[in-house]
């Protein structure tokens, strides 16, 4: 097919469309003259009139102009800034239906990227939440100024227009309150706020994290420079207005970057970390540590990992991308030995402390990449029976995939937060491994994300 034949849709063209399914980012997907069209806010089964907003060689993006036939699952989003913000993608879809569509997103990814016979694989129903609101234990809100007023929120969809968020419907009430309070304090003390265009100003981001079980709160101010005017007064006010704060941290990031955190972290007041409890385990969370954002669902997710690993007490287990050691410690009672690795050294320090606190002496944690440590251990005569991987959204590193195929553990348990990269990795691993069953878990209600746990058994 030539370029001319493919581009049938013109920019700003209006046309009718029937939505067939949800895409991986929560947008409706339809076909106009055999060309794929992605429509944010449209739902499967709906008949809509759309206007093309972007035209690419192989697909087009469009916006809804009119809904001719509405989905029976369409609901009114409770959040007043839902459409501007873009932080959630599915508040307009009834929650029980979100769970069905998320399972379908996993199936679509497997159909697109693998040659697996899906009839031979059990793909279970998505595990959801009883109350799918106010679940996120951490917020990272950019700071800005409009008409002399300090704002904190997220950039709007595909824009650098800052949407001020007073009450986020999926954030924990304590993080909502904390952000609002810190914003007021910055306003009162006339602290300089970073301007992205001019790259001038001091405070870039307010990060608030709560230990949902412990109620402990951590505030992180991300600034462009180390000097923080009125530092002592700011600390005193935060403590006075938010007595549950146990840790006030400053992180310095003067780079022109979309990354939130810089390399240098300073403790302003209290502990370096807050405590969180998952099941019977307690974790110390320092400012830059990765920790799951939905503790209630994390327990369900990790129990699925335990089920998929099906350890008997004799196995050597690798916890790749281990973070603060959560997954490895969760299965430690059924493993002979755990070895974990992560590239963030603070996470490894936290993992060591977390293991020590629980008296888990058969766990070792090292800084670095799994694809570097694994061959080294195998050379030394230590070969894992089970490898648990929980990679970032980009999926597994090609070297790690090759390393796993070389090391040939009996079992690989794959925890994924991105069905597309999960399916691509599965396509590689399935040359040597059988996929038993796949369990989707909804960690982020009202967002398009879906987590997956699957066990792969060596052929």
C-alpha positions in Angstrom: 0.0 0.0 0.0 1.4 3.4 -1.0 1.6 6.4 1.3 -1.2 8.1 -0.8 -3.6 5.2 -0.4 -3.0 5.0 3.4 -3.7 8.7 4.2 -7.4 8.8 3.5 -8.3 11.0 6.5 -7.6 14.8 6.3 -6.9 17.1 9.2 -10.1 18.6 10.7 -12.2 16.2 8.6 -15.5 15.3 10.3 -16.9 11.7 9.9 -19.0 9.1 11.6 -17.3 6.3 13.5 -18.4 3.2 15.4 -16.1 2.4 18.4 -15.0 -1.2 18.4 -12.7 -1.4 21.5 -10.6 0.5 24.0 -6.9 1.1 23.2 -4.0 0.7 25.6 -4.2 4.3 26.6 -8.0 4.2 27.3 -9.1 5.8 24.1 -11.8 4.5 21.9 -10.7 2.7 18.7 -12.6 2.7 15.5 -12.0 2.2 11.7 -12.8 4.7 9.0 -12.2 3.4 5.5 -9.9 0.7 7.0 -7.8 3.3 8.8 -7.4 3.1 12.6 -8.8 6.1 14.5 -8.1 6.7 18.2 -10.7 8.8 20.0 -10.1 9.8 23.7 -13.3 9.7 25.7 -15.2 7.4 23.3 -16.4 4.0 24.5 -16.8 0.6 22.8 -20.2 0.2 21.1 -20.7 4.0 20.7 -21.6 5.6 17.4 -20.0 9.0 17.3 -19.2 11.9 15.0 -15.5 12.8 15.3 -13.1 15.5 14.0 -9.6 14.5 13.0 -7.1 16.3 15.2 -3.9 14.6 14.0 -3.2 12.4 10.9 -0.3 10.0 10.9 0.7 7.7 8.0 -0.8 4.6 9.6 -3.5 6.0 11.9 -5.4 9.2 12.9 -6.4 10.8 16.2 -9.8 12.5 16.6 -12.0 14.2 19.1 -15.7 13.5 19.7 -18.0 16.1 18.3 -21.3 14.3 19.0 -22.4 11.0 20.5 -25.2 9.5 18.3 -25.5 6.3 20.2 -24.3 6.2 23.8 -22.7 3.2 25.6 -25.0 1.8 28.4 -21.8 1.8 30.6 -21.2 5.6 30.2 -21.4 7.5 33.5 -20.8 11.1 34.6 -17.2 11.5 35.9 -17.3 12.7 39.5 -14.2 14.8 39.1 -14.9 18.4 37.9 -11.6 18.8 36.0 -11.6 15.2 34.6 -11.6 16.2 30.9 -8.9 18.9 31.3 -6.6 17.0 33.5 -6.0 13.8 31.7 -4.6 12.1 34.9 -7.4 9.5 34.7 -8.7 8.2 31.3 -11.7 6.1 32.3 -13.9 7.9 34.8 -16.6 8.1 32.2 -16.8 4.3 32.1 -18.7 2.3 34.8 -16.2 0.6 37.1 -17.3 -3.0 36.6 -17.0 -2.5 32.9 -13.5 -1.0 33.3 -12.4 -4.4 34.6 -13.8 -6.2 31.6 -12.1 -3.8 29.2 -8.8 -4.0 30.9 -8.8 -7.8 30.5 -9.6 -7.2 26.8 -6.6 -4.8 26.5 -4.3 -7.6 27.8 -5.8 -10.0 25.2 -5.4 -7.5 22.4 -1.7 -7.0 23.2 -1.1 -10.8 23.2 -2.9 -11.1 19.8 -0.9 -8.3 18.4 2.6 -9.2 19.6 2.6 -13.0 20.1 1.8 -16.2 18.2 0.5 -17.8 21.4 -2.6 -19.9 21.2 -4.8 -18.0 23.6 -7.4 -20.7 23.7 -4.9 -22.8 25.6 -4.1 -20.1 28.2 -6.4 -19.2 31.0 -6.8 -15.4 31.1 -8.6 -14.7 34.3 -11.0 -11.9 35.2 -9.4 -8.7 36.4 -9.1 -8.3 40.2 -10.7 -5.0 41.1 -11.3 -2.8 44.2 -14.4 -2.6 46.3 -14.0 1.1 46.7 -12.1 2.4 43.6 -11.5 6.0 44.9 -8.8 7.9 47.0 -6.4 5.0 46.7 -3.1 6.6 45.5 -0.6 7.0 48.4 1.6 9.5 46.6 1.2 12.7 44.6 3.8 14.5 42.5 2.3 17.9 41.6 4.1 20.5 39.5 4.0 24.0 41.0 3.2 27.2 39.0 1.8 30.7 39.4 -1.2 32.3 37.8 -2.4 35.8 38.6 -0.1 35.8 41.7 -1.6 32.6 43.0 0.4 29.5 43.6 -1.0 26.5 41.8 -0.1 22.8 42.1 -1.3 20.1 39.8 -0.6 18.3 36.5 -0.1 19.5 33.0 -3.2 19.1 30.8 -3.4 16.5 28.1 -0.7 17.0 25.4 0.0 20.5 26.7 2.1 22.5 29.1 -0.9 24.2 30.6 -0.9 23.6 34.4 -4.2 22.4 35.7 -4.6 23.3 39.4 -5.9 20.3 41.4 -7.5 21.0 44.7 -9.1 17.6 45.4 -8.0 14.7 43.3 -10.6 11.9 43.3 -8.0 9.1 43.1 -5.5 10.6 45.6 -5.6 9.7 49.3 -7.3 12.4 51.3 -4.0 13.0 53.3 -2.0 13.7 50.2 -4.7 16.0 48.9 -4.6 18.0 52.2 -0.8 18.0 52.4 -0.4 19.4 48.9 -3.0 22.1 49.5 -1.4 23.1 52.8 2.2 23.3 51.5 1.0 25.3 48.5 -0.6 27.8 50.9 2.6 28.0 53.0 4.7 28.8 49.8 2.2 31.5 48.9 2.3 33.1 52.4 6.1 33.2 52.5 6.3 34.4 48.9 8.7 31.6 48.0 9.8 31.9 44.3 8.1 29.3 42.1 9.8 27.8 39.1 8.7 28.9 35.6 9.2 26.2 33.0 9.4 28.6 30.1 12.0 31.1 31.5 13.7 28.3 33.6 13.8 30.8 36.5 12.4 30.3 40.1 13.0 27.9 42.9 10.2 25.4 43.8 9.3 23.0 41.0 7.3 20.2 42.5 5.5 19.2 45.8 5.6 15.4 46.5 3.4 14.1 49.2 3.4 10.4 50.3 1.3 8.8 53.0 1.8 5.4 54.7 -1.9 4.3 54.3 -1.7 1.9 57.2 0.5 4.0 59.5 -0.9 7.4 58.7 2.7 8.8 58.4 3.2 11.6 55.9 6.3 12.6 54.0 6.7 16.0 52.1 9.3 16.5 49.5 10.0 19.9 48.0 11.8 19.7 44.7 13.8 22.8 44.1 16.2 24.1 41.4 18.8 25.2 44.0 19.9 24.1 47.4 19.4 27.5 49.1 15.8 27.6 50.4 14.8 31.0 51.8 12.8 31.0 55.1 13.6 27.3 55.4 13.1 27.2 59.2 9.8 29.0 59.0 8.5 26.7 56.2 9.4 23.6 58.3 7.7 25.0 61.4 4.5 25.8 59.5 4.4 22.4 57.8 4.8 20.7 61.3 2.2 23.0 62.9 -0.5 22.5 60.2 0.3 18.9 59.3 1.2 17.2 62.6 1.2 13.7 60.9 4.3 14.7 58.9 7.2 12.5 60.0 9.7 13.4 57.2 10.4 16.7 55.4 12.9 16.3 52.5 14.3 18.7 49.9 15.5 17.3 46.5 17.5 19.4 44.2 16.9 19.2 40.4 18.2 22.2 38.4 18.2 20.3 35.1 16.0 20.9 32.1 14.3 17.6 32.3 10.9 16.0 32.6 12.3 13.8 35.4 10.9 14.8 38.8 13.8 14.0 41.1 17.4 15.2 40.9 20.5 13.4 42.3 20.9 15.4 45.5 18.5 14.8 48.5 18.6 16.8 51.8 16.8 15.9 55.0 15.2 19.1 56.3 13.3 17.7 59.3 12.4 14.3 60.9 13.2 10.9 59.5 14.6 10.1 56.1 11.7 7.8 55.5 8.1 6.9 56.5 6.8 3.5 57.5 4.2 1.5 55.5 2.7 -1.8 56.2 1.6 -4.5 53.7 0.1 -7.6 55.2 2.6 -8.7 58.0 5.5 -6.7 56.5 6.7 -3.2 57.4 8.6 -1.1 54.9 10.7 2.0 55.2 10.1 4.4 52.2 12.7 7.1 51.5 11.9 9.9 49.2 13.2 8.4 45.9 12.2 4.9 46.6 9.7 3.2 44.2 6.8 1.7 46.1 3.4 0.6 44.7 0.9 3.5 44.7 -2.1 1.4 45.7 -1.3 -0.6 48.9 -4.7 -2.3 49.0 -4.3 -3.8 45.5 -0.6 -4.4 46.1 -1.5 -7.1 48.7 -3.7 -8.8 46.1 -1.1 -8.4 43.4 1.7 -9.9 45.6 -0.6 -12.8 46.7 -1.0 -13.6 43.0 2.8 -13.5 42.6 3.1 -16.0 45.5 0.5 -18.2 43.9 2.2 -18.1 40.5 5.7 -18.8 42.0 4.2 -21.8 44.0 7.4 -22.1 46.0 8.0 -25.2 48.2 10.8 -23.9 50.5 13.7 -25.3 48.6 14.0 -22.8 45.8 16.7 -20.1 45.1 14.8 -17.0 43.9 15.9 -13.9 42.1 13.9 -10.7 42.6 14.9 -8.6 39.6 14.0 -4.9 39.6 13.5 -5.4 43.4 13.0 -1.8 44.5 12.8 -1.9 48.4 12.5 -5.7 48.3 8.7 -5.9 48.6 8.1 -8.9 46.3 11.1 -10.9 47.5 10.2 -10.4 51.1 6.6 -11.3 50.4 7.6 -14.8 49.1 10.6 -15.2 51.4 8.8 -17.5 53.9 8.6 -20.1 51.1 12.0 -19.7 49.5 15.4 -21.2 50.5 17.2 -18.0 49.4 16.3 -14.7 47.8 18.7 -12.5 45.8 17.5 -9.1 44.6 18.9 -6.2 42.5 18.0 -2.7 41.5 19.9 0.2 39.9 18.8 2.7 42.6 21.2 2.4 45.5 18.8 4.0 48.0 16.2 1.3 47.2 18.8 -1.4 47.9 19.7 0.2 51.2 16.0 0.2 52.1 15.6 -3.4 50.9 18.5 -4.5 53.2 16.9 -2.6 56.2 13.5 -4.1 55.4 14.9 -7.7 55.3 16.9 -7.1 58.6 13.8 -5.7 60.4 11.8 -8.8 59.6 14.7 -11.2 60.6 14.9 -12.4 57.0 18.6 -13.5 56.9 18.3 -15.6 53.6 17.9 -12.5 51.4 20.8 -10.6 49.7 20.4 -7.3 47.9 22.9 -5.7 45.4 22.9 -2.5 43.3 23.1 -3.1 39.6 21.3 -4.8 36.7 20.0 -8.3 36.7 21.6 -9.0 33.4 25.0 -8.2 34.9 24.6 -10.1 38.2 22.9 -13.3 37.0 25.7 -14.5 34.7 28.2 -13.7 37.5 26.3 -15.8 40.0 25.8 -18.7 37.6 29.6 -18.7 37.0 30.1 -18.9 40.8 27.8 -21.9 40.8 24.6 -20.3 42.1 21.7 -20.9 39.8 18.2 -19.7 40.5 15.1 -22.0 40.3 12.7 -19.1 40.0 13.2 -15.5 38.6 10.5 -12.9 39.5 10.6 -9.8 37.3 8.6 -6.6 37.8 10.2 -4.3 35.2 9.3 -0.6 34.4 6.8 0.3 31.7 9.4 -0.2 29.0 9.5 -3.9 29.8 12.5 -6.1 30.2 16.0 -5.3 28.9 16.9 -7.4 25.8 20.1 -8.5 27.6 18.0 -9.7 30.6 15.7 -11.7 28.3 18.7 -13.3 26.7 20.2 -14.0 30.1 17.1 -15.7 31.3 17.0 -17.9 28.2 20.6 -18.8 28.9 20.3 -19.3 32.7 17.0 -21.4 32.1 15.4 -21.2 35.6 12.5 -23.7 36.0 10.1 -20.8 36.4 9.7 -17.1 35.6 7.0 -15.0 37.3 6.4 -11.9 35.2 4.7 -8.9 36.9 3.9 -6.2 34.3 2.4 -2.8 34.3 2.3 -2.5 30.5 0.4 -5.2 28.4 2.3 -4.2 25.2 5.8 -4.6 26.4 4.7 -7.7 28.5 3.4 -9.3 25.3 6.6 -8.5 23.3 8.7 -10.0 26.1 6.4 -13.0 26.3 6.9 -13.6 22.5 10.7 -14.0 23.3 10.4 -16.1 26.5 7.7 -18.4 25.0 10.4 -20.0 22.8 11.6 -21.8 25.9 8.7 -21.4 28.4 5.0 -22.4 28.5 2.6 -19.7 29.7 0.2 -21.3 32.3 -2.3 -18.6 33.2 -2.5 -14.8 33.2 -4.1 -12.8 36.0 -4.9 -9.1 35.3 -5.0 -6.8 38.5 -6.5 -3.3 38.5 -3.9 -1.2 40.4 -5.2 2.1 39.0 -9.0 2.3 38.9 -10.2 5.0 36.4 -6.8 5.0 34.6 -6.1 2.9 31.5 -3.2 1.0 33.2 -3.6 -2.7 34.0 -1.1 -4.9 35.8 -0.6 -8.6 34.9 0.9 -11.5 36.8 1.8 -14.6 34.8 3.9 -17.8 35.5 6.1 -19.2 32.8 7.3 -22.8 33.2 10.3 -24.1 31.4 9.4 -26.5 28.5 
